[in-house]
């Protein structure tokens, strides 16, 4: 298809204003062949749619080990608030939001809290969880803080909130969850899924080296998962939707703050549902396993981001059209922490030689300590899961998981509906696959460059993938059985 016709097609497909196809054409004119192929895959995808260290139970309050808490009347509340004041750049192309959904089942409550932010560090996530717990009394293991990973907000690329912003945001998110918690009302939950793809695998193997470029044949998570709560009158209280793609479509195209495609998706959702009188309620985005998936097109600009948001919104509405109610049941959680091996550090001799030339090389200072210890280097890897009744599970990771892990969890989960979320209560390292780690220093940014440029300065060992797989099976199995 000629470039101008392809641009017109995108413009018509995503219902952009008349004449805007020329701007789209400018945006895609600079794409290489792989970008063009990825675009075709993206558009076609929509039409195709029309051992472990420990296993910890959350059981408390006198519950016997292995028992499931008794279920009561399910209740739900939701709220949102603008958090744009945490910006670290003067210009804003769209407001940042934090949103919360609180579920109450008998004596237990859980909170899913999302934010249009890059990431939250482990330390700051602890601050957020502590603040929410103190404000609401919700047990900490039932509080999930989820950053969208927009690359146009603090938390990525060295961008930081000020100390004042950090203090304010912790208080504001605590107030947000408290407001949602105080407004819970009897509810039913519905789940659904629809085909969706607004991104591409970003790891292209070329001449034995992985490059960050579109790989139309690489793994993606080609769906959007949706969880909705409705009150007794059938009105929406809140809808959480999850999809795997780095929000990097505006990234690098403007020097301004904004939510990238998750924000536009929510805006379009309200517009699409308004004619049916279904635009009320809180809509919130959670990030799935996007470690090796970029939103399309990378650095495409605001118009392209708006189009991607519209595409995702259409997929969510498709899911909403076929959602079904789930059986009520107790809310319960389990956690597991793995001790994952890292790749062997350089030899003692090599470390000493590098430090002789570069005595201030921080990485090799740490690698020297590893080599001198004589102990295999390891890194703790936490996993957490919450079940809502016997049908729905939310599996969460702090690490930036490759899409393959979500595909695996989907395959082995004993639950009918499994949401897999990352960047939950902190941001950990990229977690690649055995195949990626086997490439060593040719494994690209995620499997080599990221991990070697900061602590722990070595990537995970290739055996880590199987250990994580085994951990997922054990964690979800124990949660399902109520152990």
N, C-alpha and C positions, 0 to 999 in steps of 0.2 A: 504494500500500500504506500503511495507517495506520502511524503512527510506532511504536506498541507492537508491531505485527506485524513491522515491519521490524527492530526491535531483537531480537525473539525469533528472527527468521530469522538474523541475524548470530550470535547466541549459539549456535543449533543448528548453523549452518554451521561455526563455528570451535570447536565442542565445549567451550564455556566451562562452568564449573560451573553446576549448576541454580540458577535464580533470578538469575543474574548479568545476565540480559537487562535488568533494571531499571537496573543501573549503566550498561549500554551505552546505554539510552534517555536517561539523564541526560547522557551524553557527547555524543550526537548531537542532543539537543533544541535546542541553541543554534546548530546549523548553519543557514546560509542555504540558499536554493534550490539554489545551485550546488553546495554541499557535498552536498546530498541526491542531486542528479543524479550527482555523482562517485561517491558510494557505490554507486548502482545500477550504474554502469559497472564499478566495482571488483568487486562481487559477480558480476555477469554475466560479467565477464572470466574468472573462474575456471571457470565452467561451460562457457564456450566452449573452455576449455583441456582440461576433462576431456578574382726568382723566388726560389727558395730560395738561402739563403746557402751551404749545403753539405750534401752527403750523405756521411755518414761510415760506414765499415765497421769492424766489430769484429775483422777478421781479424788474427791475431797468431801468433807462434811459427813464422814462416816460411811461412805459407800464402800461396799465390799469389793475387793479386787476381783476383776472379771465380770462385774455386774454393770448393767447399763442404767443410768439415771432414769427415773420415771418421767414420762413425758406429760406435760400439762398443755394448756391452751397456748398455741403459738401466737406471739405478738410481734409486731414490727414497727419501727419508727425510722425516719430518715430526715436528713437535713443537709444543707449546703451553705457555704460561706465563701466570699471572695477573699483571696489571700495575696492579691497582686502586690501589696505593700512590701513583700519580702524581696521584690525584684532587686537585682544588682546592676541593671542597665536603665537608663532614663526612658527609653522608648518602649511602648507596649503595643503589640499588634492585636492581642486579645487577652482578656483577663484570665488570671490563674484562679482555680477553685480548689477547695477542699470539700469533700463530701463524706457522709457517714450513713451507714445502715446498721441499725441495732436489732438483733433478733433475740427474743426472750421466749424460752421454752421451760415452763415450770420455774424452778429457782435459778436457772442458769441463763446468763445473757452472753452474747458475743457481739463484737463490733468490727465491721469492715470499714476502714477509713482510707480514703484515697486522696491524693494530692497531685496537682499539676506541678510536679517538681522533678528535678533531675534524678537525684538519689538522696537517701538519708544514710548517714554513717551509722555504724553499730552504736556508737556512743550517743548520738543524737536520737536515734530510734528508741533507745532506752529512756531518754528524757521524755519523749512523746508518750510512750507506753505508761511510764510512771505518772505523768500528768493526767492522762485519760483515766487510769485506774483510781487515782485519788479523787477525781471529780465525779466518777460514776460508780465506783465500787466493782466494776467489771473485772473479773480475774484476768491477770496479765496474759495467760496462755490463750485467752479468748479475744485478744485484741490484735488485729491485723492492720498494720499501717503499710500502705502500698503507694509508692511513688511511681508515677507514670513513665518516668525517664525522658520526659521532654528535654531536648537539648537546647532549649531556649529559656532556661531557668537555672537558678543555683543548684549545685549538686553534680555538675558534669564539667569536664574540661577545666578543672581548677576554679570554677565559679563557686563562690561561697556567700552564704547569708552573713549579714553583720550580727554581732552579738545581740544587739537590740532586736533584730528580726527573729533570731532564734528563740529568744525569750517570749516575744509576742506570739509567734506561731504555735509554740507549745501550749500556751494559754488558750489561744483561739481554737485549736483542734480539740482541746479538752472541753471547752464550752460547746463546741459543735456536737461532740458525741453525747454530752450531757443533755443537750436540747433534743437530740434524736431519741435518747433513752427515756426522757420524760414524756415523750409524745407517742410511745408505743401503743398500739391498739390491736385487737384481734385481727389475725391475718391468715392468709393461705399463701403458700409458696408454689411457684410454677417454674419449670426449667425447660430449656429448649436449646437447640443448636441449629446453625445454618451455615452453608458454605460461605467462606469469605477469604479474600486474599488481597491485601493492599500493599504487600511487600514482596521481597525476593530474598533468596539465600545470597549472602554477600561474600561467600568464600569460593573463589575460582582458582582451581589448581592449573597452573600454566608453567610448563617447563620445570616441573618438579617443585615449584614454589607456590604457596597459597598467597593470592593477592586479594585485597578487598575490592571486589568487583562483582557485578551481577552474575549469578550462576543459576540459570533457569532450571537446571536439573538437580539442584541441591534441595535438601530437606526444608520444608516449611510446615506450619500448622495451618491447614487450609479450612479453618472454620472459626466461628465466633460462638462462645458459650454464653448463655444468658440465664440469669437467676432473677426472678421478679417476685415481689410481695404485693398482695392486693388486700384491701380491707373488706369488711363484710358486705359493703355495698358494691364491690367489684371495682373500686377505684384504685389506681396504682399508688402504692406508697413509695416504692423505689425499684429500680432495675439496675443490676450490675451486669456489665458485659465485659468479656475478656477475649483478647486477641493478641497474637504474637507478632510484633513488629517494632523495631526501634523508631521512636518519634523523631526522625531526622530529616523530614521533608523541608521544613523551613530552615533548619540548622545550616548556618553558613551563608544563607542567601540574604538575610537581614540581620542587623545588629540590634535586635529588639527582644523583649520578653514576651512569651506566649506559650500556649499549651500544645502546639503542633496538632496532629490529626485527631487526638482524643477530644480536644475541645471542639473542633469543627464537627466531629461525629455527633456529639451531644446536641449541638446547636441544630444540626440537620434532623436529628431524631425528633426534636420538638416540632419542627416544621412539617415533617412527614406525618406525624401522628395527630397534629392539630385538626385537620379536616374530619378525622374520626372521633374527635373529642377525647383523645387519649394522650394529650401532651402533658398532663399533670404528673406530679411525682418527681422523685430525684433520680437522675440518670448518672451512673458512675462507671468509669473505665478502670479495669485492672489489667496489668501487663502479664502476658503469658510468656512462654519460653522463647524469647527473641534474641538469644545470645548471638546467633548467626543469621539474623534476619533484619534487613533494613526496610523501613517504609519507603515506598516508591513515589516519585523519584528522589533520590538523595540530593539535597540542596535544590529542590525543584522550585521553591518559592511558595508564596502564600496561596496563589490560585491553584497550584497543583495540590497543596495540602488540603485546601477546601474540597477539592475533587475527591481526594482519598477519604476524607471524612464523610463525604456524601456516600461513597461506595460502601464504607463500613456501616453507616446508618441504614442503608437499604438492606444490608444483610441482617442487621439487628431486627428490623421490622419484619423481615421474612421469618426470623426465629420466633418473634412474638406472635405471629399469625398461627404458629403450630405448637405453641407451648402447652404443657400439660401439668396438672397439679400433682405434687408429690405427697406421699403419705406422711402425716405428721410423725415426729419421733424426737427422741432426746438429742441434745447437742452434747458432744463429747470430743475430746482431743487426745492425741498421742504425739510424742516427740521422740526423735532418735538423733543421736550424734555419732557420726562415723569418724574414724581417724584415717584419713586418706593419705597414701604415700605420695611424696613428691619424687620427681626424677632426681637421679643422683647428681650431686654438685660436681663441679670440676675437681680434678685431683688436687691434693695439697700442694704439689709442686707447681701446677698451673696457677693456682690462686696466689702463691708467693711470687711467682714471676710477674703476674699482672700488677700486684701491689708494689713491686719494686719499681715499676715504671709509673704507676698511678697510685701513689700512697693514699689519696683521698677518695678512691673509688669505693663508694658505700656498698654497692652490690657485692663486690669481691671481698670486702671486709666481712660481710655476713656469710658469704659462701665459704670463706676460710674457716670461720667458726663452725660451720656445718661439717666441713671436711675434718677438722680437728676433733670433733666430738665422737666420731666413729659410729654415730647412731643414724639410722635411716631417717631422713627428714620426713615429717608428717604435718598435716594441717587438719584441724577439727572442722567438720562439715555438718552443720545442723540441718535437720529436716523436721517439718511440723505438719500435722494434718488435723483438720476438724471435720467431723461428720455431723450432718444435719439429718437425723433419722437414719434409716437404713438405705436410703437411695442416693444421697448427695454427699460428696466429699470435696473438701478444698485442701489440696496438697500444696504446701508452700516451701519455697527455698529463698535463702538470702542471695545465693550465687546467681550469676548471669548464665542461665542454663541454655545449652543448645536445644534446638527444636526437637532433636531426636529423643530427648528425655521425656518430653511431653507425649510424643508418639508412643514411647514405651509404656508410660504410666497409663495411657488410654487403653493399651492392649491388655495389661495385666490387672488393672484395678478391679476389685470385687464389687465396686459400687456401680450403679447404673449410670450415674453422672459424676464425672470427676473433673473439677476445675483445677488447673495447675497454674500457680501464680509465682512470679519471681519478684525480687526487690522487696520482699516482705520483712518488715522490722529490721532493715539494714541492707547494705549492699556488699556482697562478697565478690570474689574473683570470677572470671569466666570459667565455665565448666564445659570443656570440649569432650570429644569422643576418643575412643581408643585409636581410631584411624587417624585422627588429627594429631594426637600426641606422638604417634609413631613417626611423624615427619620431623620431629626434633625442631631445630631452629629454622626449618623451612615450613613450619606449621602455621605461619601467619600471625597476625596481631592477637587473636583470641587465644590460640593454643601455645604461643611462645612470647611474643613481644610484650603483651600486657603483664604477664606474670613475672617476666624477667626484669621489668623496669621498676618494680616496687616489691615490698615484702610480700611473700617470702622469697622472692627472687629466683624461684624455680617453678616450672609448671607441675601440674599433677602428673603422676605416673600413668602409663597407659592402662594399668590394671584398675584404675579408679572407676572407669565406666561400669565394669561388672560389679564392683562393690556397691556403687550407687543403685544399680539395678536390683541387686539382692536386697538392699536396704529399703527400697520402695516397696518391693513385694512384702517384706516382713512388716513394715510400718502399716501399710494399708490393710494387710491381713489381720494384724492385731487389732486395729481400729474397728474393722468390720465385725470381728468376733467379740468385741467388747472386753478384750484382755487388758 
